[in-house]
Structure formats: structure tokens, C-alpha cells
Amino acid sequence: MTSKMIVLRLLDGTFVGVSTLLVMGVAGFPIDWMLDLLDMSSLEFKGFGLFVLFASILLIHAIATSDSAP
């Protein structure tokens, strides 16, 4: 396995974990501990979560469509 594949797997695992937390927040699960940690209101967190998820999808699309992607 090349170092590029290892890095992509680590990034994928990080993306899945963070995206899961953000989707749970947008869906309405109680995540008051995260709101306190980030010092955000619920509406701000939902907007931030949607922004990060949309940006992540665009990043995945850019990586998947690039010529150097494995």
C-alpha cells in the first residue's frame, strides 16, 4: 500500500466520523456538549454542519474526478 492510499484512508475515516456527528446535530439529536464546546447556538451549529458537509462532498468530488486519484 502506498503512502497516498494510507493518507486517503485516514482522511476517509476522519470524514466519516465528523460527518456522523454533524448529521446527528442537523437531524436534531441532543448534542448539547458539542454546542457548549464550540460556543454556538443550535441554529448556528446546524448552518455550520450543512456548510461543512456540502464542502466535504465537493472535496470528495474533486478528489474522485482528478487524474491522480487511485
TIDOLUM-24450 format. One record per residue: residue in three letters; x, z, y of N, C-alpha, C, O in turn. Coordinates in pm, whole numbers, padded with zeros to 5 digits, always signed. Atoms other than C-alpha are relative to their C-alpha. Example, Ala and Ser with C-alpha at 12.3 -4.5 7.8 and 13.67 -1.06 7.14 Angstrom:
<pts>
ALA+00089+00000-00119+01230+00780-00450+00090+00000+00120+00194+00066+00118 SER-00082-00006-00119+01367+00714-00106-00077+00073+00109-00026+00090+00220 
</pts>
This chain:
<pts>
MET+00084+00000-00118+00000+00000+00000+00089+00000+00125+00185+00077+00134 THR-00080+00008-00122+00136-00093+00339-00039+00111+00097-00143+00175+00082 SER+00029-00104-00099+00153+00142+00634-00123-00036+00082-00195+00052+00129 LYS+00119+00043-00074-00113-00067+00808-00128+00040-00074-00225+00084-00012 MET+00117-00038+00079-00358-00003+00524-00023+00151+00005-00137+00197+00010 ILE+00013-00146-00005-00284+00371+00532-00060+00042+00134-00149+00126+00139 VAL+00052-00033-00133-00346+00387+00907-00146-00040+00012-00226+00035+00068 LEU+00139+00043-00008-00668+00188+00876-00092+00092-00080-00205+00117-00039 ARG+00081-00095+00078-00794+00425+00604-00017+00132+00073-00125+00191+00070 LEU+00010-00123-00078-00715+00727+00821-00096-00018+00118-00178+00070+00146 LEU+00091+00028-00111-00892+00569+01118-00144-00011-00048-00236+00035+00019 ASP+00134+00013+00056-01189+00485+00899-00059+00137-00033-00176+00163-00003 GLY+00048-00135+00031-01217+00844+00774-00033+00079+00125-00134+00150+00129 THR+00027-00067-00128-01193+00978+01129-00127-00054+00063-00208+00023+00113 PHE+00119+00061-00058-01457+00731+01248-00126+00048-00071-00226+00078-00006 VAL+00119-00043+00076-01698+00827+00970-00035+00145+00032-00152+00178+00051 GLY+00026-00141-00030-01659+01199+01039-00057+00021+00139-00156+00092+00155 VAL+00047-00016-00139-01701+01176+01416-00136-00066+00018-00223-00011+00085 SER+00129+00070-00014-01983+00923+01390-00113+00080-00063-00225+00083-00011 THR+00101-00082+00065-02170+01150+01149-00045+00114+00092-00164+00140+00106 LEU+00035-00107-00093-02153+01439+01397-00080-00052+00119-00177+00011+00160 LEU+00070+00055-00115-02262+01218+01686-00142-00045-00036-00236-00023+00041 VAL+00134+00044+00042-02553+01066+01493-00090+00120-00024-00209+00116+00009 MET+00081-00120+00020-02669+01412+01393-00047+00055+00135-00161+00100+00147 GLY+00038-00046-00132-02668+01509+01761-00105-00087+00064-00199-00037+00127 VAL+00098+00093-00057-02857+01199+01868-00133+00012-00072-00239-00002-00010 ALA+00123-00011+00079-03109+01247+01586-00075+00130+00026-00192+00142-00010 GLY+00069-00123-00036-03187+01598+01710+00033+00120-00084-00034+00223-00071 PHE-00040-00117+00077-03013+01826+01461+00058+00106+00093+00119+00071+00195 PRO-00052-00105-00088-02920+02163+01610+00153+00008-00004+00211+00049-00105 ILE-00146-00006-00011-02559+02138+01723+00038+00070+00130+00118+00019+00208 ASP-00026-00074-00123-02554+02397+01998+00147+00039+00014+00198+00046+00125 TRP-00142-00037-00006-02198+02497+01906+00083-00112+00061+00180-00086+00133 MET-00076+00112-00055-02077+02147+01993-00030-00018+00149+00059-00052+00227 LEU+00035+00010-00141-02268+02141+02321+00073+00105+00080+00118+00078+00192 ASP-00074-00105-00069-02108+02471+02415+00149-00033+00008+00214-00008+00109 LEU-00141+00036+00005-01765+02344+02311+00032-00108+00103+00135-00101+00170 LEU-00024+00111-00092-01796+02026+02518-00056+00026+00140-00032-00052+00231 ASP+00061-00037-00127-01988+02198+02802-00087-00115+00054-00072-00159+00167 MET+00091+00108-00035-02259+01929+02806-00144+00044-00026-00170+00133-00106 SER+00141-00021+00030-02634+01929+02820-00038-00091-00117+00040-00178-00157 SER+00043+00080+00115-02832+01779+02534-00013-00148+00037+00026-00234-00041 LEU+00017+00139-00043-02916+01463+02732+00136-00067+00021+00155-00183-00016 GLU-00134+00056-00019-02552+01413+02832+00068-00028-00134+00134-00131-00150 PHE-00061+00019+00132-02440+01456+02472-00059-00120-00072+00014-00196-00136 LYS+00062+00116+00065-02691+01202+02345+00050-00130+00061+00077-00226-00012 GLY-00054+00120-00066-02575+00948+02604+00145-00025-00039+00184-00139-00065 PHE-00139+00012+00041-02212+01018+02520+00010-00048-00145+00093-00133-00177 GLY-00001+00041+00140-02285+00984+02149-00035-00146-00019+00030-00216-00097 LEU+00038+00141+00011-02459+00650+02189+00110-00092+00053+00136-00198-00003 PHE-00110+00078-00056-02175+00522+02407+00116-00010-00099+00170-00119-00121 VAL-00112-00001+00094-01907+00625+02155-00033-00082-00125+00052-00156-00174 LEU+00038+00078+00119-02100+00477+01861+00001-00150+00029+00048-00228-00054 PHE+00001+00142-00034-02152+00145+02041+00144-00051+00018+00176-00161-00028 ALA-00139+00041-00018-01784+00132+02142+00072-00009-00135+00155-00098-00155 SER-00062+00003+00133-01681+00210+01782-00042-00124-00077+00040-00186-00146 ILE+00047+00121+00068-01895-00071+01649+00071-00123+00056+00108-00212-00020 LEU-00073+00113-00059-01733-00312+01895+00146-00002-00045+00202-00109-00068 LEU-00138-00008+00047-01387-00189+01791+00012-00047-00144+00105-00119-00179 ILE-00001+00044+00140-01467-00239+01423-00017-00151-00007+00050-00217-00087 HIS+00021+00145-00003-01593-00590+01501+00129-00071+00041+00165-00174-00017 ALA-00124+00063-00047-01272-00670+01690+00108+00003-00108+00180-00095-00126 ILE-00100-00011+00106-01053-00546+01405-00035-00093-00116+00053-00159-00172 ALA+00042+00081+00114-01258-00724+01138+00015-00150+00027+00041-00227-00066 THR-00007+00143-00029-01251-01057+01318+00137-00046+00043+00157-00165+00066 SER-00135+00041-00039-00883-01052+01413+00071-00064-00118+00039-00037-00234 ASP-00071+00072+00105-00645-01273+01220+00094+00090-00080+00123+00061-00196 SER-00097-00084+00070-00407-00991+01130-00063+00110-00082+00009+00187-00146 ALA+00067-00104+00079-00669-00768+00969+00015-00032-00149+00006-00148-00188 PRO-00018+00025+00144-00614-00722+00593-00128-00039-00066-00130-00063-00187 
</pts>
